[in-house]
Amino acid sequence: MPSMFGKDSKKKELIKGLDQVYSQLQREHQISSGDFPDIKKMQAELLNQDFSKFNLLKPKLIETVDAMLANDIAKLMAKIPLEDISSTVKGTTLVKGGVFTGHQDTSTPFGFKQFEGAEAGRGEVEWIVSREKSKYDDVYESLCGPDGKVAGSSAKQEMQKSKLPNTVLAKIWKLADVDKDGMLDNDEFALAMHLINVKLDGHDLPEALPDHLIPPSKRPFNGGA
């Protein structure tokens, strides 16, 4: 009986200090806080669990899952076709007509999400990222190595300050690393910061980098002028 009470006391102590566990995991595994479940809900759920039945932590398994989330899931999502507007959901035809007519119109600047988020700057002469690039230059200078580029490890720590999930940050990295050399130069770093702000503002990230977001210095790599 004393052993049972001892385990119960330890369990309550661990649950009470769950916020410290979260912080430790973030530091040791460089996990964004956005990847963690709500702490209050998790504490309530853990109260009903038998801790003695929990499996031991397997670092190799964590590495495998992290790689899957960063790469495989992103590839899978890219293959899922967008839902046709004329399709039905659970037997109910999607609403069309009225205020929904023309909501995907791209012929005017008033179409759905036209010139918002990643679409902002389309058709403009100036590279939209350059408008706020000066804000990112100081950070870039503090992170770049002797080759004038920011390595993945340094960029990861800076990008995780956004609190976005690692899966989202992995997608932003792939979009910003235009020349695919595994590092970010000055323009690519500014682009990554721009895309982070796009996501933080509630907009979706593009599946592929739009032409107007490609840094002018990188456009030859993409067949641009």
VEXDREN-2710 file (C-alpha; in Angstrom, 1 decimal):
% VEXDREN-2710
k/r/px/py/pz
1/MET/0.0/0.0/0.0
2/PRO/2.8/2.6/0.8
3/SER/4.3/1.8/-2.6
4/MET/1.1/2.6/-4.3
5/PHE/0.8/5.9/-2.5
6/GLY/4.4/6.7/-3.4
7/LYS/3.8/6.1/-7.1
8/ASP/0.6/8.2/-7.0
9/SER/2.5/11.0/-5.3
10/LYS/5.3/10.9/-7.9
11/LYS/2.7/10.8/-10.7
12/LYS/1.0/14.0/-9.4
13/GLU/4.4/15.6/-9.1
14/LEU/5.3/14.9/-12.7
15/ILE/1.9/16.1/-14.0
16/LYS/2.2/19.3/-11.9
17/GLY/5.7/20.0/-13.4
18/LEU/4.6/19.2/-17.0
19/ASP/5.5/22.7/-18.1
20/GLN/9.1/22.1/-17.1
21/VAL/9.1/18.8/-19.0
22/TYR/7.9/20.7/-22.1
23/SER/10.7/23.2/-21.7
24/GLN/13.3/20.5/-21.3
25/LEU/12.1/18.6/-24.4
26/GLN/12.2/21.9/-26.4
27/ARG/15.8/22.5/-25.4
28/GLU/17.1/18.9/-25.8
29/HIS/15.3/18.0/-29.0
30/GLN/14.9/21.6/-30.5
31/ILE/11.1/21.1/-30.7
32/SER/8.9/24.1/-31.4
33/SER/6.4/24.9/-28.6
34/GLY/3.7/24.9/-31.3
35/ASP/4.3/21.1/-31.6
36/PHE/3.1/20.4/-28.1
37/PRO/-0.5/19.8/-27.1
38/ASP/-2.3/22.2/-24.7
39/ILE/-0.7/21.7/-21.3
40/LYS/-4.0/21.9/-19.3
41/LYS/-5.7/19.2/-21.5
42/MET/-2.6/17.0/-21.3
43/GLN/-2.5/17.3/-17.5
44/ALA/-6.1/16.3/-17.3
45/GLU/-5.6/13.3/-19.6
46/LEU/-2.5/12.1/-17.8
47/LEU/-4.4/11.9/-14.5
48/ASN/-6.3/9.0/-15.9
49/GLN/-3.3/7.1/-17.3
50/ASP/-1.2/4.4/-15.7
51/PHE/2.4/5.6/-16.0
52/SER/3.8/2.1/-15.3
53/LYS/2.4/1.0/-18.7
54/PHE/4.2/3.7/-20.7
55/ASN/6.9/2.6/-23.1
56/LEU/10.5/3.8/-22.6
57/LEU/11.7/6.7/-24.8
58/LYS/13.3/5.5/-28.0
59/PRO/15.6/8.3/-29.5
60/LYS/15.9/6.5/-32.8
61/LEU/12.2/6.3/-33.2
62/ILE/11.9/10.0/-32.5
63/GLU/14.4/10.7/-35.2
64/THR/12.5/8.6/-37.7
65/VAL/9.2/10.3/-36.9
66/ASP/10.8/13.7/-37.1
67/ALA/12.2/12.9/-40.6
68/MET/8.8/11.6/-41.7
69/LEU/7.0/14.7/-40.5
70/ALA/9.6/17.0/-42.2
71/ASN/9.8/15.1/-45.5
72/ASP/7.4/12.3/-46.2
73/ILE/4.2/14.0/-45.0
74/ALA/5.1/17.2/-46.9
75/LYS/5.5/15.1/-50.1
76/LEU/2.2/13.2/-49.4
77/MET/0.3/16.5/-48.9
78/ALA/1.6/17.8/-52.2
79/LYS/0.1/14.9/-54.0
80/ILE/-3.4/15.3/-52.6
81/PRO/-5.5/17.1/-55.2
82/LEU/-7.6/20.1/-54.3
83/GLU/-11.2/19.4/-53.8
84/ASP/-13.3/20.2/-56.9
85/ILE/-15.8/22.8/-56.2
86/SER/-18.5/20.8/-57.9
87/SER/-18.0/17.8/-55.8
88/THR/-20.2/16.8/-52.9
89/VAL/-19.4/16.4/-49.2
90/LYS/-21.4/13.6/-47.5
91/GLY/-24.0/13.8/-50.2
92/THR/-24.5/17.5/-49.9
93/THR/-23.6/19.7/-53.0
94/LEU/-21.3/22.5/-52.1
95/VAL/-22.9/25.9/-52.1
96/LYS/-22.5/27.9/-55.3
97/GLY/-24.0/31.1/-56.5
98/GLY/-25.0/34.3/-54.6
99/VAL/-22.2/35.8/-52.6
100/PHE/-20.0/32.7/-53.5
101/THR/-20.1/33.4/-57.2
102/GLY/-16.6/34.4/-58.5
103/HIS/-14.9/33.8/-55.1
104/GLN/-12.0/32.2/-57.0
105/ASP/-11.9/35.0/-59.6
106/THR/-8.3/36.0/-60.4
107/SER/-9.1/38.6/-63.1
108/THR/-9.6/41.4/-60.6
109/PRO/-7.8/42.4/-57.4
110/PHE/-10.9/41.6/-55.4
111/GLY/-10.8/37.8/-55.8
112/PHE/-10.5/35.5/-52.8
113/LYS/-7.1/36.1/-51.1
114/GLN/-5.9/38.0/-54.2
115/PHE/-2.7/39.9/-53.3
116/GLU/-2.7/38.6/-49.7
117/GLY/-0.2/36.4/-47.9
118/ALA/2.2/34.7/-50.3
119/GLU/0.3/36.4/-53.2
120/ALA/1.2/39.9/-52.0
121/GLY/3.6/41.5/-54.4
122/ARG/2.5/39.6/-57.5
123/GLY/2.8/41.7/-60.6
124/GLU/5.0/44.4/-58.9
125/VAL/8.4/45.4/-60.1
126/GLU/9.9/45.6/-56.6
127/TRP/10.6/42.3/-54.8
128/ILE/8.2/42.5/-51.9
129/VAL/10.6/40.9/-49.4
130/SER/13.0/43.9/-49.9
131/ARG/10.5/46.2/-48.2
132/GLU/11.3/44.7/-44.8
133/LYS/14.7/43.1/-45.6
134/SER/16.6/45.6/-43.5
135/LYS/14.9/44.2/-40.4
136/TYR/16.4/40.8/-41.1
137/ASP/19.9/41.9/-42.2
138/ASP/21.2/42.3/-38.6
139/VAL/20.0/38.9/-37.6
140/TYR/21.5/37.4/-40.8
141/GLU/24.9/39.0/-40.1
142/SER/24.9/37.5/-36.6
143/LEU/24.3/34.0/-37.9
144/CYS/26.2/33.8/-41.2
145/GLY/29.5/31.9/-41.4
146/PRO/32.7/32.9/-43.1
147/ASP/31.2/31.8/-46.4
148/GLY/28.5/34.4/-46.1
149/LYS/25.7/31.9/-45.6
150/VAL/23.6/30.7/-42.7
151/ALA/23.9/27.0/-41.9
152/GLY/20.8/24.9/-41.2
153/SER/21.5/24.6/-37.5
154/SER/21.8/28.3/-36.9
155/ALA/18.7/29.1/-39.1
156/LYS/16.7/26.4/-37.2
157/GLN/17.2/28.1/-33.9
158/GLU/16.3/31.5/-35.2
159/MET/13.2/30.2/-37.1
160/GLN/11.9/28.3/-34.1
161/LYS/11.5/31.6/-32.3
162/SER/8.4/32.0/-34.3
163/LYS/6.8/29.1/-32.4
164/LEU/5.5/27.5/-35.6
165/PRO/5.5/23.7/-35.8
166/ASN/8.7/22.1/-37.1
167/THR/6.7/20.7/-40.1
168/VAL/5.7/24.2/-41.1
169/LEU/9.3/25.5/-40.6
170/ALA/10.6/22.6/-42.7
171/LYS/8.4/23.6/-45.6
172/ILE/9.5/27.3/-45.3
173/TRP/13.1/26.2/-45.3
174/LYS/12.6/24.2/-48.6
175/LEU/10.8/27.2/-50.2
176/ALA/13.5/29.7/-49.1
177/ASP/16.5/27.5/-50.0
178/VAL/16.0/28.4/-53.7
179/ASP/19.3/27.1/-55.0
180/LYS/19.0/23.9/-52.8
181/ASP/22.5/24.1/-51.3
182/GLY/21.4/23.4/-47.8
183/MET/22.2/26.9/-46.6
184/LEU/20.6/30.4/-46.8
185/ASP/22.3/33.4/-48.2
186/ASN/21.2/37.0/-47.4
187/ASP/18.2/37.0/-49.8
188/GLU/17.1/33.5/-49.0
189/PHE/17.2/34.2/-45.2
190/ALA/15.0/37.3/-45.7
191/LEU/12.6/35.2/-47.8
192/ALA/12.4/32.6/-45.0
193/MET/11.5/35.4/-42.5
194/HIS/8.9/36.8/-44.9
195/LEU/7.3/33.4/-45.3
196/ILE/7.2/32.9/-41.5
197/ASN/5.4/36.2/-41.2
198/VAL/3.0/35.1/-43.9
199/LYS/2.1/32.0/-41.9
200/LEU/1.9/33.9/-38.6
201/ASP/-0.6/36.3/-40.3
202/GLY/-2.9/33.3/-40.9
203/HIS/-2.2/32.7/-44.5
204/ASP/-1.4/29.4/-46.2
205/LEU/2.1/28.7/-47.6
206/PRO/2.4/28.0/-51.3
207/GLU/3.3/24.5/-52.5
208/ALA/5.9/26.0/-54.7
209/LEU/7.6/29.3/-54.5
210/PRO/5.7/31.8/-56.8
211/ASP/7.8/33.6/-59.4
212/HIS/7.3/37.0/-57.7
213/LEU/8.9/35.7/-54.4
214/ILE/12.0/34.3/-56.0
215/PRO/14.9/36.6/-55.0
216/PRO/16.1/38.6/-58.0
217/SER/19.6/37.2/-57.4
218/LYS/18.3/33.7/-57.8
219/ARG/16.0/34.0/-60.8
220/PRO/18.5/32.5/-63.3
221/PHE/18.3/29.2/-61.4
222/ASN/14.6/29.1/-62.1
223/GLY/14.6/30.1/-65.8
224/GLY/13.9/33.8/-65.0
225/ALA/15.5/36.8/-66.5
END
